Amino acid sequence: MIYDIRQTTSYAYESAVSRAHHLLHLVPVARDRQRVDSASLDIDPVPARRREATDFFDNRTTVVEIEESHQTLTVKLEARIAVEAIAAIDMAQTPAWGSVRAATYACTDIGPSSPVHFIYPSRLVPLDPDIRNYARESFAPGRPVLAGADELMRRIKRDFTYQPGATTVTTTPSMAFTLRRGVCQDFAHIMISGLRGLGLPAAYVSGYLRTVPRPGAAGLAGADAMHAWVMVWCGEGEGGGAAGGGGWWGLDPTNALIASEDHVVLAVGRDYADVAPVNGVVLASGQQRVSTAVKVMPVEG
């Protein structure tokens, strides 16, 4: 599937900003099953300095410094991205979750995709014992890891209410777990906390969902904004859809779906703090308002 992606993020400041320094995670990169045909980022006001780089997890970053006074900031992404569907897998043939946990603790790889980076508490994801106990219900001894993770994802979809405005970007997984409501970021953080609490590697993914549902299908929750889901490590071996496949698998607890061609990956990290679309410092006083508009449209033909 080929998509044209348009995202506009706008900030309106209560007082003029005299200087700003931002770190952006808004440019997609090629990944397994994902090809970037084009991508451009337009920033207004035009930065005095702009630098493209790659972070530890191989995400594309844009560092900008704005030195002129401004009361609004607008960042626009335009991209064309091709995404391949994931092949079918027999979840019952994935390794037992206990063996995946043991393999993770024995792993000596410290590269960007190593599971060892994704089993410990991170800035926004503590290891909450209540969330761990909730997750444990899906992982009986010897159960295949992907089957357990899939059930956990579906239980979150069943037990939690998708309600924009019920939480904020600073809401902790423990708070959202108690509320039993929130948005995609909350559900991803809850699932990550539960998996890591059991010793299973889980990463945070930011990205997009197709805006227009498939014919005859219901619309996807979170399709009109940036989206978030989870990647769980299923042991050594190639992921992406084969009987007994290992590697990393994307699971979307907001929609109870395995991430496939309806999901476009933007960035991967330990939690939202690693991949926040816009981060940084502004020299100003007062509050700010932010708005984001997203369109992910299939390209015909």
C-alpha positions in Angstrom: 0.0 0.0 0.0 1.3 3.5 -0.9 0.2 6.5 1.1 0.5 10.2 0.8 1.0 11.6 4.3 0.3 15.2 5.3 0.8 16.4 8.9 0.6 20.0 10.1 1.6 20.8 13.7 1.0 24.3 14.9 1.9 26.1 18.1 0.4 29.4 19.2 2.2 31.2 22.1 0.7 33.6 24.5 3.7 35.9 24.2 6.3 36.3 21.6 9.1 33.8 21.6 12.5 35.4 21.3 14.5 32.3 20.7 13.7 28.5 20.3 15.6 25.3 20.1 13.7 22.2 19.0 14.3 18.5 18.4 11.9 17.0 16.0 11.0 13.3 15.3 8.9 14.0 12.2 10.7 12.5 9.2 10.1 8.8 8.5 12.9 6.4 7.5 12.9 3.1 5.6 12.3 0.1 7.7 11.4 -3.5 7.4 8.3 -3.6 5.1 8.4 0.2 4.7 9.9 2.3 1.9 10.1 6.1 1.9 9.7 7.4 -1.6 9.9 11.1 -0.5 9.7 13.2 2.6 10.0 16.9 3.3 9.7 19.0 6.4 8.7 22.7 6.1 9.2 24.9 9.2 7.9 28.5 9.7 9.6 30.6 10.9 12.6 29.4 8.9 15.3 28.3 11.3 18.6 30.1 11.5 20.2 26.7 11.8 18.9 23.2 10.9 20.7 19.9 11.2 19.5 16.4 10.2 20.8 13.5 12.2 20.0 9.9 13.3 19.4 9.0 17.0 20.5 5.8 18.7 17.4 3.9 17.7 18.0 4.9 14.0 15.2 7.4 13.9 15.6 10.5 11.8 15.9 13.7 13.9 15.8 17.4 12.9 17.4 19.9 15.2 16.4 23.5 14.6 17.3 26.8 16.2 15.0 29.8 15.6 16.4 33.2 16.4 13.7 35.6 15.2 10.8 36.7 17.4 7.7 34.6 16.7 4.3 34.0 18.2 3.4 30.9 16.1 5.4 27.9 14.9 4.1 25.7 12.1 5.8 22.4 11.1 4.5 20.6 8.0 5.4 17.1 6.8 4.7 15.8 3.3 5.7 12.2 2.5 4.9 9.3 0.3 5.5 5.9 1.9 4.9 2.4 0.7 4.1 -0.3 3.4 3.9 -4.0 2.8 1.3 -6.2 4.5 2.6 -8.5 7.2 2.4 -12.2 6.3 0.3 -14.6 8.4 1.8 -16.3 11.4 0.8 -19.2 13.6 1.1 -17.6 17.0 1.1 -21.0 18.7 4.4 -21.7 17.0 6.2 -18.7 18.5 8.6 -19.5 21.4 7.3 -19.9 24.9 7.4 -16.5 26.7 9.6 -17.9 29.5 12.3 -18.8 26.9 12.1 -15.3 25.3 12.6 -13.8 28.7 15.6 -16.0 29.4 17.1 -15.2 26.0 16.7 -11.5 26.6 18.6 -11.7 29.9 21.3 -13.7 28.3 21.6 -11.4 25.3 25.0 -9.6 24.8 24.0 -7.5 21.8 23.7 -3.8 22.6 22.8 -2.5 19.1 19.8 -0.3 18.4 17.3 -3.2 17.9 18.6 -5.3 20.8 15.8 -6.4 23.2 18.0 -5.5 26.2 17.1 -1.8 25.8 13.4 -2.5 26.2 13.0 -4.5 29.4 13.8 -1.9 32.1 11.9 1.0 33.4 12.2 4.1 31.2 11.4 7.8 31.7 7.7 7.5 31.2 7.1 3.7 31.9 7.7 2.5 35.4 7.2 -1.2 36.2 3.9 -1.0 38.0 3.1 -4.3 39.9 -0.7 -3.9 39.4 -0.2 -3.6 35.6 2.3 -6.6 35.7 -0.3 -8.7 37.5 -3.0 -7.7 34.9 -0.6 -8.7 32.1 0.3 -12.0 33.8 -3.2 -13.3 33.3 -2.4 -13.6 29.6 0.9 -15.5 30.1 0.3 -19.0 31.6 3.5 -21.0 31.9 4.7 -22.2 28.6 2.3 -20.1 26.5 3.7 -18.9 23.1 4.9 -15.3 23.5 3.0 -13.8 20.6 -0.3 -15.6 21.6 0.0 -14.1 25.1 0.9 -10.6 23.8 -2.0 -10.7 21.4 -4.5 -11.7 24.2 -3.1 -8.9 26.4 -3.6 -6.4 23.5 -7.2 -7.5 23.0 -7.9 -7.3 26.8 -6.7 -3.7 26.9 -9.0 -2.9 23.9 -11.9 -4.6 25.8 -11.3 -3.3 29.3 -10.3 0.3 28.5 -12.2 3.2 26.9 -10.7 5.3 24.2 -11.5 8.8 25.3 -9.5 11.8 24.0 -9.2 14.5 26.7 -9.4 12.0 29.6 -5.6 12.1 30.0 -2.7 14.4 29.0 0.7 13.8 27.6 2.1 13.7 31.2 -0.4 11.0 32.5 1.5 8.1 33.8 0.6 4.5 32.9 -0.4 3.8 36.5 -2.9 6.7 36.4 -4.4 5.7 33.0 -4.6 2.1 34.3 -6.6 3.2 37.3 -8.9 5.4 35.1 -9.4 2.6 32.6 -9.5 5.2 29.9 -7.2 7.3 27.8 -5.7 7.4 24.3 -3.3 5.4 22.2 -0.2 6.7 24.1 -1.7 5.6 27.4 -2.7 2.1 26.1 0.8 1.6 24.6 2.5 2.6 27.8 0.2 0.3 29.9 1.0 -2.6 27.6 4.7 -1.9 27.6 4.7 -1.7 31.4 2.9 -5.0 31.7 5.2 -6.8 29.3 8.4 -5.4 30.8 7.2 -6.3 34.2 7.2 -9.9 33.1 10.7 -9.6 31.6 9.5 -9.3 28.0 11.0 -6.7 25.7 8.5 -4.1 24.5 9.1 -0.9 22.5 7.0 2.2 21.9 6.2 3.1 18.3 4.9 6.5 17.0 3.4 6.8 13.6 0.2 7.0 11.6 -3.0 5.0 10.7 -4.7 5.2 7.3 -7.3 8.0 7.5 -9.9 6.4 5.2 -11.1 3.0 6.4 -11.1 0.1 3.9 -14.4 -0.6 2.1 -16.8 -2.2 4.6 -14.5 -1.7 7.5 -15.0 0.5 10.6 -12.8 3.5 11.0 -9.7 3.0 13.2 -9.4 4.8 16.5 -6.7 7.4 16.4 -6.7 7.7 12.6 -7.1 11.5 12.6 -4.0 12.2 14.6 -0.5 10.8 15.3 -0.8 7.2 16.6 1.1 4.9 19.0 1.4 1.2 19.4 3.8 -1.4 20.8 6.5 -3.7 19.4 7.1 -6.9 21.3 10.2 -9.1 20.8 9.5 -12.8 20.1 12.9 -14.2 20.3 15.7 -14.8 17.7 14.7 -15.2 14.1 13.1 -13.2 11.3 9.9 -11.4 12.2 7.4 -10.2 9.6 5.2 -13.2 9.3 6.2 -16.8 9.0 5.3 -19.9 11.0 7.5 -19.8 14.1 8.7 -16.3 13.3 10.7 -14.4 15.9 11.9 -10.8 15.8 9.8 -7.8 16.6 6.0 -7.7 16.1 3.8 -4.6 16.2 0.6 -4.8 18.2 -1.9 -2.0 18.4 -3.9 -2.1 21.7 -6.1 0.8 20.8 -7.6 -1.1 17.9 -6.7 -4.7 18.8 -4.7 -5.2 15.6 -1.4 -6.6 14.5 0.4 -3.7 12.9 0.5 -4.2 9.2 -0.1 -2.2 6.0 -2.5 0.2 7.8 0.2 1.3 10.1 3.0 3.7 9.1 6.0 3.8 11.4 7.6 7.2 12.2 9.9 6.5 15.2 10.7 3.8 17.7 11.9 4.2 21.3 11.5 3.1 24.9 8.5 5.3 25.5 6.9 8.6 24.2 9.8 10.7 25.6 12.2 9.1 23.2 10.2 9.9 20.1 8.1 13.0 21.0 7.4 14.7 17.6 8.3 18.2 18.9 10.5 18.7 21.9 12.8 21.6 23.0 13.0 24.9 24.7 11.4 28.3 24.0 12.3 31.7 25.6 8.9 33.2 26.4 6.3 33.6 29.1 2.7 32.4 29.3 0.9 29.3 27.9 0.9 27.7 24.5 -1.7 26.0 22.4 -0.9 23.1 20.0 -3.0 21.6 17.2 -2.2 18.7 14.9 -3.9 17.7 11.7 -3.0 14.4 10.0 -4.1 12.8 6.7 -2.8 9.4 5.5 -4.4 8.8 2.1 -4.0 5.7 0.0 -2.6 6.5 -3.5 -4.9 5.1 -6.2 -3.5 3.0 -8.9 
